[in-house]
Amino acid sequence: MKNNTFTFVAYITKEKEGFTALCRDVDVASEGLTLQEAKENLTEAVSLYVESAIENNLPIIRPVPQESDILQRDPGAVVEAFHVKIDLEVHAYA
């Protein structure tokens, strides 16, 4: 068993009620009422996505479409950028 860490950059925007977090590298988004809750929810969602991609032999990197990219549409809306670090144990079976 080998432990692998994946690190992605994510962005948070302020919404009318709460915050939205987006990981552009894997096109996964989540929400939260607080900044911290949005980060935690996104980290969980990205972890589940990466685990599922590995289990199903799908590409891990799946960039967000340009028209949905907050950095392309409205970079001033970003209130925080942060790293999402996902630690997964990868098991190989024959």
PyRosetta script that sets phi, psi and omega in degrees:
from pyrosetta import init, pose_from_sequence

init()
pose = pose_from_sequence("MKNNTFTFVAYITKEKEGFTALCRDVDVASEGLTLQEAKENLTEAVSLYVESAIENNLPIIRPVPQESDILQRDPGAVVEAFHVKIDLEVHAYA")
pose.set_psi(1, 136.0)
pose.set_omega(1, 180.0)
pose.set_phi(2, -126.0)
pose.set_psi(2, 135.4)
pose.set_omega(2, 180.0)
pose.set_phi(3, -89.4)
pose.set_psi(3, 126.6)
pose.set_omega(3, 179.7)
pose.set_phi(4, -117.3)
pose.set_psi(4, 138.9)
pose.set_omega(4, 176.7)
pose.set_phi(5, -115.2)
pose.set_psi(5, 129.5)
pose.set_omega(5, 175.0)
pose.set_phi(6, -109.9)
pose.set_psi(6, 135.2)
pose.set_omega(6, 179.0)
pose.set_phi(7, -124.5)
pose.set_psi(7, 127.2)
pose.set_omega(7, 179.2)
pose.set_phi(8, -127.4)
pose.set_psi(8, 157.2)
pose.set_omega(8, 175.3)
pose.set_phi(9, -97.5)
pose.set_psi(9, 137.2)
pose.set_omega(9, 179.2)
pose.set_phi(10, -128.9)
pose.set_psi(10, 160.4)
pose.set_omega(10, -177.5)
pose.set_phi(11, -131.3)
pose.set_psi(11, 145.4)
pose.set_omega(11, 178.5)
pose.set_phi(12, -120.0)
pose.set_psi(12, 136.8)
pose.set_omega(12, 174.0)
pose.set_phi(13, -121.3)
pose.set_psi(13, 149.9)
pose.set_omega(13, 177.0)
pose.set_phi(14, -85.4)
pose.set_psi(14, 130.5)
pose.set_omega(14, 177.1)
pose.set_phi(15, -108.2)
pose.set_psi(15, 177.6)
pose.set_omega(15, 179.2)
pose.set_phi(16, -55.8)
pose.set_psi(16, -46.1)
pose.set_omega(16, 177.4)
pose.set_phi(17, -128.2)
pose.set_psi(17, 95.5)
pose.set_omega(17, 176.6)
pose.set_phi(18, 102.7)
pose.set_psi(18, -155.8)
pose.set_omega(18, -173.9)
pose.set_phi(19, -136.5)
pose.set_psi(19, 149.9)
pose.set_omega(19, 173.1)
pose.set_phi(20, -116.1)
pose.set_psi(20, 134.6)
pose.set_omega(20, 177.7)
pose.set_phi(21, -116.3)
pose.set_psi(21, 137.5)
pose.set_omega(21, -177.6)
pose.set_phi(22, -133.2)
pose.set_psi(22, 130.1)
pose.set_omega(22, 172.0)
pose.set_phi(23, -102.8)
pose.set_psi(23, 104.5)
pose.set_omega(23, -175.0)
pose.set_phi(24, -65.7)
pose.set_psi(24, -30.3)
pose.set_omega(24, -175.6)
pose.set_phi(25, -66.4)
pose.set_psi(25, -30.3)
pose.set_omega(25, -176.7)
pose.set_phi(26, -122.8)
pose.set_psi(26, 5.8)
pose.set_omega(26, 177.9)
pose.set_phi(27, 54.3)
pose.set_psi(27, 51.3)
pose.set_omega(27, 177.0)
pose.set_phi(28, -122.8)
pose.set_psi(28, 134.3)
pose.set_omega(28, 179.7)
pose.set_phi(29, -130.1)
pose.set_psi(29, 158.6)
pose.set_omega(29, 176.6)
pose.set_phi(30, -154.2)
pose.set_psi(30, 173.1)
pose.set_omega(30, -178.1)
pose.set_phi(31, -132.5)
pose.set_psi(31, 166.8)
pose.set_omega(31, 174.1)
pose.set_phi(32, -164.8)
pose.set_psi(32, 155.1)
pose.set_omega(32, 178.4)
pose.set_phi(33, -72.5)
pose.set_psi(33, -27.5)
pose.set_omega(33, 177.7)
pose.set_phi(34, -119.5)
pose.set_psi(34, 165.2)
pose.set_omega(34, 176.4)
pose.set_phi(35, -58.3)
pose.set_psi(35, -46.2)
pose.set_omega(35, -179.2)
pose.set_phi(36, -64.0)
pose.set_psi(36, -41.2)
pose.set_omega(36, 179.3)
pose.set_phi(37, -64.7)
pose.set_psi(37, -39.1)
pose.set_omega(37, 177.5)
pose.set_phi(38, -62.8)
pose.set_psi(38, -42.0)
pose.set_omega(38, 178.0)
pose.set_phi(39, -62.8)
pose.set_psi(39, -47.4)
pose.set_omega(39, -178.5)
pose.set_phi(40, -63.7)
pose.set_psi(40, -42.6)
pose.set_omega(40, 179.7)
pose.set_phi(41, -65.1)
pose.set_psi(41, -40.0)
pose.set_omega(41, 179.1)
pose.set_phi(42, -67.4)
pose.set_psi(42, -42.4)
pose.set_omega(42, 179.2)
pose.set_phi(43, -58.3)
pose.set_psi(43, -43.8)
pose.set_omega(43, 177.8)
pose.set_phi(44, -63.9)
pose.set_psi(44, -43.9)
pose.set_omega(44, -178.9)
pose.set_phi(45, -64.6)
pose.set_psi(45, -42.1)
pose.set_omega(45, 179.1)
pose.set_phi(46, -66.5)
pose.set_psi(46, -39.9)
pose.set_omega(46, 178.3)
pose.set_phi(47, -60.0)
pose.set_psi(47, -46.5)
pose.set_omega(47, 178.6)
pose.set_phi(48, -63.5)
pose.set_psi(48, -39.2)
pose.set_omega(48, 178.5)
pose.set_phi(49, -63.1)
pose.set_psi(49, -49.1)
pose.set_omega(49, -178.3)
pose.set_phi(50, -61.9)
pose.set_psi(50, -44.8)
pose.set_omega(50, 178.7)
pose.set_phi(51, -59.5)
pose.set_psi(51, -44.8)
pose.set_omega(51, 179.9)
pose.set_phi(52, -66.1)
pose.set_psi(52, -41.2)
pose.set_omega(52, 179.1)
pose.set_phi(53, -61.5)
pose.set_psi(53, -43.4)
pose.set_omega(53, 179.6)
pose.set_phi(54, -65.1)
pose.set_psi(54, -46.6)
pose.set_omega(54, -179.0)
pose.set_phi(55, -61.8)
pose.set_psi(55, -31.3)
pose.set_omega(55, -176.4)
pose.set_phi(56, -102.8)
pose.set_psi(56, 11.9)
pose.set_omega(56, 178.0)
pose.set_phi(57, 55.1)
pose.set_psi(57, 43.1)
pose.set_omega(57, 177.8)
pose.set_phi(58, -106.5)
pose.set_psi(58, 159.0)
pose.set_omega(58, 177.3)
pose.set_phi(59, -64.1)
pose.set_psi(59, 140.5)
pose.set_omega(59, 178.5)
pose.set_phi(60, -79.7)
pose.set_psi(60, -44.9)
pose.set_omega(60, -179.9)
pose.set_phi(61, -79.6)
pose.set_psi(61, 123.4)
pose.set_omega(61, -179.4)
pose.set_phi(62, -146.5)
pose.set_psi(62, 83.7)
pose.set_omega(62, -173.0)
pose.set_phi(63, -58.9)
pose.set_psi(63, 148.5)
pose.set_omega(63, 177.0)
pose.set_phi(64, -63.8)
pose.set_psi(64, 140.9)
pose.set_omega(64, 176.6)
pose.set_phi(65, -59.4)
pose.set_psi(65, 144.7)
pose.set_omega(65, -175.1)
pose.set_phi(66, -55.6)
pose.set_psi(66, -39.2)
pose.set_omega(66, -178.2)
pose.set_phi(67, -69.2)
pose.set_psi(67, -16.9)
pose.set_omega(67, 178.2)
pose.set_phi(68, -101.8)
pose.set_psi(68, -1.4)
pose.set_omega(68, -175.1)
pose.set_phi(69, -79.1)
pose.set_psi(69, 115.5)
pose.set_omega(69, -177.5)
pose.set_phi(70, -61.6)
pose.set_psi(70, -31.7)
pose.set_omega(70, 179.7)
pose.set_phi(71, -70.7)
pose.set_psi(71, -23.3)
pose.set_omega(71, 176.1)
pose.set_phi(72, -87.4)
pose.set_psi(72, -40.3)
pose.set_omega(72, -176.6)
pose.set_phi(73, -76.7)
pose.set_psi(73, -49.4)
pose.set_omega(73, -173.1)
pose.set_phi(74, -155.9)
pose.set_psi(74, 75.9)
pose.set_omega(74, -176.4)
pose.set_phi(75, -61.3)
pose.set_psi(75, -24.2)
pose.set_omega(75, 178.2)
pose.set_phi(76, -70.0)
pose.set_psi(76, -14.3)
pose.set_omega(76, -179.5)
pose.set_phi(77, -79.0)
pose.set_psi(77, -14.4)
pose.set_omega(77, -178.3)
pose.set_phi(78, -73.8)
pose.set_psi(78, 122.2)
pose.set_omega(78, 179.3)
pose.set_phi(79, -96.4)
pose.set_psi(79, -20.0)
pose.set_omega(79, 178.4)
pose.set_phi(80, -162.2)
pose.set_psi(80, 142.9)
pose.set_omega(80, 170.0)
pose.set_phi(81, -113.4)
pose.set_psi(81, 142.7)
pose.set_omega(81, 179.9)
pose.set_phi(82, -151.9)
pose.set_psi(82, 165.5)
pose.set_omega(82, 178.3)
pose.set_phi(83, -96.2)
pose.set_psi(83, 135.7)
pose.set_omega(83, 172.7)
pose.set_phi(84, -102.8)
pose.set_psi(84, 117.1)
pose.set_omega(84, 179.4)
pose.set_phi(85, -110.6)
pose.set_psi(85, 124.3)
pose.set_omega(85, -177.9)
pose.set_phi(86, -117.7)
pose.set_psi(86, 120.6)
pose.set_omega(86, 175.7)
pose.set_phi(87, -103.5)
pose.set_psi(87, 121.6)
pose.set_omega(87, 179.0)
pose.set_phi(88, -130.0)
pose.set_psi(88, 141.4)
pose.set_omega(88, 169.5)
pose.set_phi(89, -88.7)
pose.set_psi(89, 128.5)
pose.set_omega(89, 179.6)
pose.set_phi(90, -102.1)
pose.set_psi(90, 125.7)
pose.set_omega(90, 179.4)
pose.set_phi(91, -109.0)
pose.set_psi(91, 134.5)
pose.set_omega(91, 177.3)
pose.set_phi(92, -107.0)
pose.set_psi(92, 136.2)
pose.set_omega(92, 179.8)
pose.set_phi(93, -125.6)
pose.set_psi(93, 146.9)
pose.set_omega(93, 177.3)
pose.set_phi(94, -113.5)
pose.dump_pdb("model.pdb")
